[in-house]
């Protein structure tokens, strides 16, 4: 895995990833392979987080995250919810 992809996936939020892609795309010294990688990462980001991945996490996003955490904990049968 090249450094561009490692740097991208090291960022914790979709907002930071979106800004990273925008900054890298503005660089003039990009090769064809790097442009293709940036395009692919951009399409993956928009497929996962929608058209505006830079928006901040909303209350409903946090609720859904907490709900899914509970579902996973219950599915694992950790004894906490049994």
C-alpha positions as a LaTeX table, in Angstrom:
\begin{tabular}{lrrr}
\hline
Residue & $x$ (\AA) & $y$ (\AA) & $z$ (\AA) \\
\hline
Unk1 & 0.00 & 0.00 & 0.00 \\
Unk2 & 1.46 & 3.34 & $-0.95$ \\
Unk3 & 1.89 & 6.31 & 1.36 \\
Unk4 & $-1.07$ & 8.22 & $-0.08$ \\
Unk5 & $-3.52$ & 5.45 & 0.82 \\
Unk6 & $-1.93$ & 4.91 & 4.24 \\
Unk7 & $-2.19$ & 8.61 & 5.01 \\
Unk8 & $-5.80$ & 8.68 & 3.86 \\
Unk9 & $-6.93$ & 5.75 & 6.00 \\
Unk10 & $-5.03$ & 7.06 & 9.02 \\
Unk11 & $-7.47$ & 9.99 & 9.21 \\
Unk12 & $-10.29$ & 9.28 & 11.69 \\
Unk13 & $-13.23$ & 11.21 & 10.19 \\
Unk14 & $-14.88$ & 11.57 & 6.80 \\
Unk15 & $-14.51$ & 15.34 & 7.05 \\
Unk16 & $-10.73$ & 15.09 & 7.43 \\
Unk17 & $-10.54$ & 12.56 & 4.60 \\
Unk18 & $-12.54$ & 14.84 & 2.32 \\
Unk19 & $-10.23$ & 17.77 & 3.07 \\
Unk20 & $-7.18$ & 15.56 & 2.52 \\
Unk21 & $-8.45$ & 14.51 & $-0.90$ \\
Unk22 & $-9.21$ & 18.10 & $-1.88$ \\
Unk23 & $-5.74$ & 19.27 & $-0.86$ \\
Unk24 & $-4.01$ & 16.44 & $-2.69$ \\
Unk25 & $-6.10$ & 16.94 & $-5.84$ \\
Unk26 & $-5.06$ & 20.61 & $-5.92$ \\
Unk27 & $-1.36$ & 19.66 & $-6.05$ \\
Unk28 & 0.07 & 20.17 & $-9.54$ \\
Unk29 & 2.78 & 17.50 & $-9.42$ \\
Unk30 & 0.46 & 14.47 & $-9.34$ \\
Unk31 & 1.08 & 11.57 & $-11.67$ \\
Unk32 & $-1.58$ & 9.61 & $-13.53$ \\
Unk33 & $-1.54$ & 6.79 & $-10.96$ \\
Unk34 & $-1.99$ & 9.18 & $-8.02$ \\
Unk35 & $-4.87$ & 10.98 & $-9.79$ \\
Unk36 & $-6.56$ & 7.62 & $-10.40$ \\
Unk37 & $-6.08$ & 6.66 & $-6.73$ \\
Unk38 & $-7.52$ & 10.00 & $-5.58$ \\
Unk39 & $-10.51$ & 9.55 & $-7.88$ \\
Unk40 & $-11.16$ & 6.07 & $-6.55$ \\
Unk41 & $-10.86$ & 7.18 & $-2.91$ \\
Unk42 & $-13.18$ & 10.10 & $-3.61$ \\
Unk43 & $-15.80$ & 7.80 & $-5.13$ \\
Unk44 & $-15.51$ & 5.39 & $-2.19$ \\
Unk45 & $-15.90$ & 8.25 & 0.27 \\
Unk46 & $-19.03$ & 9.57 & $-1.44$ \\
Unk47 & $-20.49$ & 6.05 & $-1.72$ \\
Unk48 & $-20.03$ & 5.47 & 2.00 \\
Unk49 & $-20.90$ & 8.89 & 3.42 \\
Unk50 & $-23.07$ & 10.47 & 0.73 \\
Unk51 & $-22.54$ & 13.58 & $-1.33$ \\
Unk52 & $-21.37$ & 15.70 & 1.61 \\
Unk53 & $-18.91$ & 13.62 & 3.66 \\
Unk54 & $-17.43$ & 16.79 & 5.14 \\
Unk55 & $-20.56$ & 17.51 & 7.21 \\
Unk56 & $-20.23$ & 16.96 & 10.91 \\
Unk57 & $-21.76$ & 13.97 & 12.63 \\
Unk58 & $-25.36$ & 14.62 & 13.63 \\
Unk59 & $-27.28$ & 13.49 & 16.70 \\
Unk60 & $-29.08$ & 10.82 & 14.68 \\
Unk61 & $-25.70$ & 9.48 & 13.47 \\
Unk62 & $-24.54$ & 9.14 & 17.07 \\
Unk63 & $-27.82$ & 7.48 & 18.05 \\
Unk64 & $-27.53$ & 4.99 & 15.20 \\
Unk65 & $-23.91$ & 4.27 & 16.16 \\
Unk66 & $-24.88$ & 3.59 & 19.78 \\
Unk67 & $-27.83$ & 1.46 & 18.68 \\
Unk68 & $-25.65$ & $-0.66$ & 16.39 \\
Unk69 & $-23.09$ & $-1.05$ & 19.18 \\
Unk70 & $-25.82$ & $-2.47$ & 21.40 \\
Unk71 & $-26.99$ & $-4.82$ & 18.63 \\
Unk72 & $-23.47$ & $-6.15$ & 18.11 \\
Unk73 & $-22.98$ & $-6.60$ & 21.85 \\
Unk74 & $-26.28$ & $-8.49$ & 22.08 \\
Unk75 & $-25.47$ & $-10.63$ & 19.03 \\
Unk76 & $-22.14$ & $-11.63$ & 20.55 \\
Unk77 & $-24.00$ & $-12.70$ & 23.70 \\
Unk78 & $-21.41$ & $-11.18$ & 25.96 \\
Unk79 & $-23.57$ & $-11.72$ & 29.01 \\
Unk80 & $-24.14$ & $-8.00$ & 29.48 \\
Unk81 & $-27.64$ & $-7.98$ & 27.96 \\
Unk82 & $-28.52$ & $-11.64$ & 28.48 \\
\hline
\end{tabular}
